[in-house]
Amino acid sequence: MTHPEHERRIFAGVDTHGHTHHAAVIDELGRHLADREFPATTPGYRRLHAFVTAHGHLEAVGVEGTGAYGAELARHLADAGVTVIEVDRPDRRTRRAKGKSDPIDAYAAATAVASGRATGRPKTRTGTVEAIRVLRIARRSAVKARTQAINQIRALLVTAPAAIREHAAGLPRTELIRTLARLRPGTDLATPHNATKTALRALARRHQLMDQEITELDAQIAPLVHAAAPHLLALYGIGPETAGQLLVTAGDNPGRMRSEAAFAHLTGVAPVPASSGRTHRHRLNRGGDRAANNALHTIVLVRMRYDARTRAYVERRTHEGLSKKEIIRCLKRFVAREVYHALTTPPPAQTRHENPLTLAA
């Protein structure tokens, strides 16, 4: 017995691109119903929504690239009350076997949702954490530019004329930048001496400009991090920088992470068996968000140096025969557990020095 179109359960998939999105619709049995291309604009999103809902009762939409080209479409559909599922792009093996086209990818996304293979909820990208993310992008590029500037300064000084090189020799970085920014090269840039002084002054002033930009961005980001996650900052060893990265990784809707283990996989600290013969050990998986993994690593290093309980744990595990690398693995997994609970269930008030280190072997 067939159901009327308005009662038919349907699923949709969207293959997203910079200028266009291709949508496809299937029914609950996986039969292909229709597909169409739409412009990646607000009117296009409305037309896409109307197109997929015209074929029956829409259960969910699978969208590729919800963190890139599909971000605004995912927001539009979520605001309209549609269940949006994040779908990974097909891997190269699948594409070699089945071919590659926008309709094929869109139908594959719809099938992944209908079959239950794709279940991930995308980040909402509508709150304070999204604001932190975009500001951190600007900060990260400023840090890279500043690092590049000082590296180029040091490289130039290696081959600079002796008078310039000796004038800058032995100066700490802050004083070096200040000294080079005050250089007064001559007007004749055809001479290596004047050209080198001009280049060094330009790089030093760029370093100062990036320093100022980073300071301003830090002042803008810190209040947002405090407002978004005061409970996360209350954990020992976590400051605005690492907290900001962990918030960005979790998103504005950390409840989308199904479990503590899922967060561990997301941050690349889930133990993976690495045993062979008489050796029985684990290592951390090398996937996940590497920036979040780096943030956890930084927190662990801070605790290993300054936190008494962590230092006692390191000493005990060292006596048990674990290497430093394996101890750090255990600590990163524990910190991920703390962070997950801080992100999803605000803990009772605690001081920054509390660290209930109860690690399992």
C-alpha positions as CSV (number, residue, x, y, z in Angstrom):
1,M,0.0,0.0,0.0
2,T,1.5,3.3,-1.0
3,H,1.2,6.4,1.1
4,P,0.1,9.8,-0.2
5,E,3.0,12.2,-0.8
6,H,2.2,14.3,2.2
7,E,2.5,11.2,4.4
8,R,5.6,9.7,2.8
9,R,8.7,9.8,5.0
10,I,11.6,11.3,3.1
11,F,15.3,12.1,3.6
12,A,17.4,14.7,1.8
13,G,21.1,15.2,1.1
14,V,23.0,18.2,0.0
15,D,26.3,18.4,-1.8
16,T,27.6,21.9,-1.0
17,H,29.9,24.2,-3.0
18,G,31.0,27.8,-2.9
19,H,28.4,29.1,-5.3
20,T,25.8,26.3,-5.6
21,H,24.3,23.5,-3.6
22,H,22.9,20.3,-5.1
23,A,20.0,18.7,-3.2
24,A,18.6,15.2,-3.6
25,V,15.6,13.5,-2.0
26,I,14.9,9.8,-1.3
27,D,12.1,8.0,0.4
28,E,12.5,5.7,3.4
29,L,13.2,2.7,1.1
30,G,16.1,4.5,-0.5
31,R,14.4,5.2,-3.8
32,H,15.6,8.3,-5.6
33,L,12.8,10.9,-6.0
34,A,14.3,14.1,-7.3
35,D,17.4,16.3,-7.3
36,R,18.1,19.9,-8.2
37,E,20.8,22.6,-8.0
38,F,20.3,25.8,-6.1
39,P,22.4,29.0,-5.7
40,A,24.2,29.3,-2.3
41,T,22.3,32.5,-1.4
42,T,19.5,33.2,1.1
43,P,16.8,33.0,-1.6
44,G,18.4,29.8,-2.8
45,Y,18.3,28.3,0.7
46,R,14.6,29.0,0.9
47,R,13.9,27.4,-2.5
48,L,16.0,24.4,-1.5
49,H,14.0,24.0,1.7
50,A,10.7,24.3,-0.2
51,F,12.0,21.7,-2.8
52,V,12.8,19.0,-0.3
53,T,9.7,19.4,1.8
54,A,7.4,19.2,-1.3
55,H,8.1,15.5,-1.7
56,G,6.7,14.3,1.7
57,H,7.3,14.5,5.5
58,L,11.0,15.5,5.8
59,E,12.7,13.5,8.5
60,A,16.3,14.9,8.2
61,V,18.7,16.5,5.8
62,G,22.3,15.4,5.5
63,V,24.6,18.3,4.6
64,E,28.2,17.9,3.6
65,G,30.7,20.5,4.8
66,T,28.6,22.1,7.6
67,G,31.8,23.7,8.8
68,A,32.6,25.2,5.4
69,Y,30.4,25.8,2.4
70,G,27.4,24.3,4.1
71,A,27.6,26.4,7.3
72,E,25.0,29.0,6.4
73,L,22.6,26.4,4.8
74,A,22.8,24.3,8.0
75,R,21.9,27.4,10.1
76,H,19.0,28.3,7.7
77,L,17.6,24.8,7.9
78,A,18.0,24.5,11.7
79,D,16.2,27.9,12.1
80,A,13.4,26.4,10.1
81,G,13.1,23.5,12.4
82,V,14.7,20.9,10.2
83,T,16.9,18.2,11.7
84,V,20.3,18.7,10.1
85,I,22.9,15.8,10.1
86,E,26.6,16.3,9.3
87,V,27.7,14.0,6.5
88,D,31.3,13.3,5.7
89,R,32.4,13.6,2.1
90,P,32.8,10.2,0.3
91,D,36.4,8.9,0.5
92,R,38.5,8.4,-2.6
93,R,37.9,4.7,-2.7
94,T,34.1,5.1,-2.8
95,R,34.4,7.8,-5.4
96,R,36.6,5.6,-7.6
97,A,34.0,2.8,-7.4
98,K,30.8,4.8,-7.8
99,G,32.0,7.8,-9.7
100,K,31.8,11.5,-8.8
101,S,29.1,14.1,-9.6
102,D,27.0,16.5,-7.6
103,P,23.8,14.4,-7.8
104,I,25.7,11.2,-6.9
105,D,27.2,12.9,-3.8
106,A,23.8,14.5,-2.8
107,Y,22.0,11.1,-3.0
108,A,24.9,9.5,-1.1
109,A,24.4,12.1,1.7
110,A,20.7,11.4,1.8
111,T,21.3,7.6,1.9
112,A,23.8,8.0,4.8
113,V,21.2,9.8,6.9
114,A,18.3,7.4,6.0
115,S,20.5,4.3,6.8
116,G,21.6,5.7,10.1
117,R,25.3,5.7,9.0
118,A,25.5,9.4,9.5
119,T,24.3,10.7,12.9
120,G,26.6,13.6,13.8
121,R,25.0,16.9,14.8
122,P,26.7,19.9,13.3
123,K,27.9,22.9,15.3
124,T,25.2,25.6,15.5
125,R,27.7,28.4,15.0
126,T,25.3,31.0,16.3
127,G,26.6,31.9,19.8
128,T,29.6,33.3,21.7
129,V,31.8,30.3,20.8
130,E,31.5,31.1,17.1
131,A,32.5,34.7,17.9
132,I,35.6,33.3,19.8
133,R,36.4,31.1,16.8
134,V,36.5,33.9,14.2
135,L,38.5,36.2,16.5
136,R,41.0,33.4,17.2
137,I,41.5,33.0,13.4
138,A,42.7,36.6,13.2
139,R,44.9,36.0,16.3
140,R,46.4,32.9,14.9
141,S,47.4,34.5,11.7
142,A,48.9,37.5,13.6
143,V,51.0,35.1,15.7
144,K,52.2,33.4,12.5
145,A,53.1,36.7,10.9
146,R,55.0,37.8,14.0
147,T,56.9,34.6,14.2
148,Q,57.8,34.8,10.5
149,A,59.0,38.4,11.0
150,I,61.4,37.5,13.8
151,N,62.7,34.5,11.9
152,Q,63.4,36.6,8.8
153,I,65.1,39.3,11.0
154,R,67.4,36.7,12.5
155,A,68.1,35.2,9.0
156,L,68.9,38.7,7.6
157,L,71.3,39.4,10.5
158,V,73.3,36.3,9.7
159,T,74.4,37.8,6.3
160,A,74.1,41.5,7.2
161,P,77.1,43.8,7.0
162,A,79.3,43.6,10.1
163,A,78.3,47.1,11.4
164,I,74.6,46.2,11.5
165,R,75.2,42.6,12.8
166,E,77.5,43.8,15.7
167,H,75.0,46.6,16.6
168,A,72.3,44.0,17.1
169,A,74.4,41.2,18.6
170,G,73.4,39.9,22.0
171,L,70.2,41.9,22.3
172,P,67.1,40.2,23.8
173,R,64.2,40.0,21.4
174,T,62.2,42.9,22.8
175,E,65.2,45.2,22.7
176,L,66.3,43.9,19.3
177,I,62.9,44.8,17.8
178,R,62.9,48.2,19.4
179,T,66.4,48.9,18.1
180,L,65.8,47.8,14.6
181,A,62.5,49.7,14.4
182,R,64.5,52.9,15.1
183,L,67.0,52.3,12.3
184,R,67.5,55.2,9.9
185,P,68.7,53.9,6.5
186,G,70.1,56.2,3.9
187,T,68.3,57.1,0.8
188,D,70.5,55.2,-1.6
189,L,69.0,51.7,-1.5
190,A,71.3,50.5,-4.2
191,T,73.9,49.8,-1.4
192,P,73.4,46.5,0.5
193,H,74.0,48.4,3.8
194,N,71.1,50.7,3.4
195,A,68.8,48.1,1.8
196,T,69.5,45.7,4.7
197,K,68.7,48.4,7.3
198,T,65.5,49.2,5.4
199,A,64.4,45.6,5.3
200,L,65.2,45.1,9.0
201,R,63.3,48.2,10.0
202,A,60.3,47.1,8.0
203,L,60.3,43.6,9.6
204,A,60.8,45.1,13.1
205,R,57.8,47.4,12.6
206,R,55.7,44.6,11.3
207,H,56.6,42.6,14.4
208,Q,55.5,45.5,16.6
209,L,52.3,45.9,14.7
210,M,51.5,42.2,15.1
211,D,52.4,42.4,18.8
212,Q,49.9,45.2,19.2
213,E,47.2,43.3,17.2
214,I,47.6,40.2,19.3
215,T,47.3,42.2,22.5
216,E,44.1,43.8,21.3
217,L,42.6,40.5,20.2
218,D,43.6,38.9,23.5
219,A,41.7,41.7,25.3
220,Q,38.7,41.1,23.1
221,I,38.7,37.3,23.4
222,A,39.3,36.9,27.1
223,P,36.0,38.4,28.3
224,L,34.1,36.2,25.8
225,V,35.9,33.0,27.1
226,H,35.1,34.0,30.7
227,A,31.5,34.5,29.8
228,A,31.2,31.3,27.8
229,A,33.0,28.9,30.2
230,P,33.9,30.2,33.7
231,H,33.7,26.6,34.9
232,L,36.3,25.5,32.4
233,L,38.7,28.3,33.4
234,A,38.3,27.1,37.0
235,L,40.1,23.9,36.2
236,Y,43.8,23.9,37.1
237,G,46.2,24.8,34.3
238,I,43.6,26.1,31.9
239,G,43.8,29.7,30.7
240,P,41.9,31.8,28.2
241,E,44.1,30.5,25.3
242,T,43.6,26.8,25.9
243,A,40.0,27.3,27.0
244,G,39.2,29.2,23.9
245,Q,40.5,26.4,21.7
246,L,38.6,23.7,23.6
247,L,35.4,25.8,23.3
248,V,35.9,26.2,19.6
249,T,36.4,22.4,19.2
250,A,33.2,21.6,21.2
251,G,31.1,24.4,19.5
252,D,28.2,26.4,20.9
253,N,26.3,23.1,21.4
254,P,28.6,20.7,23.2
255,G,25.7,18.5,23.9
256,R,26.1,17.2,20.3
257,M,29.0,15.1,21.7
258,R,27.3,11.9,22.7
259,S,29.8,10.8,25.4
260,E,33.1,11.5,27.1
261,A,34.6,8.9,24.8
262,A,33.4,10.8,21.8
263,F,35.0,13.9,23.0
264,A,38.3,12.0,23.6
265,H,38.2,10.8,19.9
266,L,37.4,14.4,18.8
267,T,40.5,15.7,20.6
268,G,42.7,12.8,19.6
269,V,43.3,11.4,23.1
270,A,41.3,8.1,22.8
271,P,43.6,5.1,23.7
272,V,44.3,2.8,20.8
273,P,45.7,-0.7,21.4
274,A,49.3,-1.0,20.3
275,S,50.3,-4.4,21.7
276,S,52.6,-6.9,20.1
277,G,53.9,-10.2,21.4
278,R,54.7,-9.8,25.1
279,T,54.2,-6.0,25.0
280,H,50.8,-4.8,26.1
281,R,50.3,-1.1,25.7
282,H,48.2,1.7,24.3
283,R,48.9,4.8,22.3
284,L,46.7,7.8,21.5
285,N,45.0,8.0,18.1
286,R,46.5,10.4,15.7
287,G,43.2,11.7,14.4
288,G,40.8,14.3,15.8
289,D,41.3,18.1,16.2
290,R,45.1,18.6,16.5
291,A,44.7,22.1,17.8
292,A,42.5,20.8,20.7
293,N,45.1,18.0,21.2
294,N,47.8,20.6,21.5
295,A,45.7,22.5,24.0
296,L,45.3,19.4,26.2
297,H,49.1,18.8,25.9
298,T,49.8,22.3,27.1
299,I,47.5,21.8,30.1
300,V,49.3,18.6,31.0
301,L,52.7,20.2,30.8
302,V,51.6,23.0,33.1
303,R,50.2,20.5,35.6
304,M,53.3,18.3,35.5
305,R,55.4,21.3,36.4
306,Y,53.3,23.2,38.9
307,D,50.6,20.9,40.3
308,A,51.7,18.8,43.3
309,R,49.1,16.0,42.8
310,T,50.1,15.6,39.2
311,R,53.7,15.5,40.0
312,A,53.1,12.8,42.6
313,Y,51.1,10.8,40.0
314,V,54.0,11.1,37.5
315,E,56.5,9.9,40.2
316,R,54.3,6.9,41.1
317,R,53.7,5.9,37.5
318,T,57.4,6.3,36.7
319,H,58.2,3.8,39.5
320,E,55.7,1.5,37.9
321,G,57.7,1.4,34.8
322,L,55.8,3.8,32.5
323,S,57.7,6.1,30.2
324,K,57.1,9.8,30.2
325,K,55.2,9.6,26.9
326,E,52.8,7.0,28.3
327,I,52.3,9.1,31.4
328,I,51.4,12.1,29.4
329,R,49.0,9.9,27.4
330,C,47.2,9.0,30.6
331,L,47.1,12.6,31.8
332,K,45.8,13.9,28.5
333,R,42.9,11.4,28.7
334,F,42.2,12.5,32.2
335,V,42.2,16.2,31.3
336,A,39.8,15.4,28.4
337,R,37.5,13.8,30.9
338,E,37.5,16.9,33.1
339,V,37.1,19.2,30.2
340,Y,34.1,17.2,28.8
341,H,32.3,17.4,32.1
342,A,33.1,21.1,32.5
343,L,31.7,21.8,29.0
344,T,28.5,19.7,29.3
345,T,27.6,19.8,33.0
346,P,28.8,22.9,34.9
347,P,30.5,21.5,38.1
348,P,30.0,22.9,41.6
349,A,32.2,25.9,42.6
350,Q,35.8,24.9,43.0
351,T,39.1,26.7,43.3
352,R,41.8,26.7,40.6
353,H,44.0,24.5,42.7
354,E,41.6,21.6,43.0
355,N,42.7,18.7,40.9
356,P,41.0,15.4,41.8
357,L,43.6,13.2,40.2
358,T,42.2,9.8,40.4
359,L,43.6,8.2,37.3
360,A,43.1,4.5,36.6
361,A,46.1,2.4,35.7
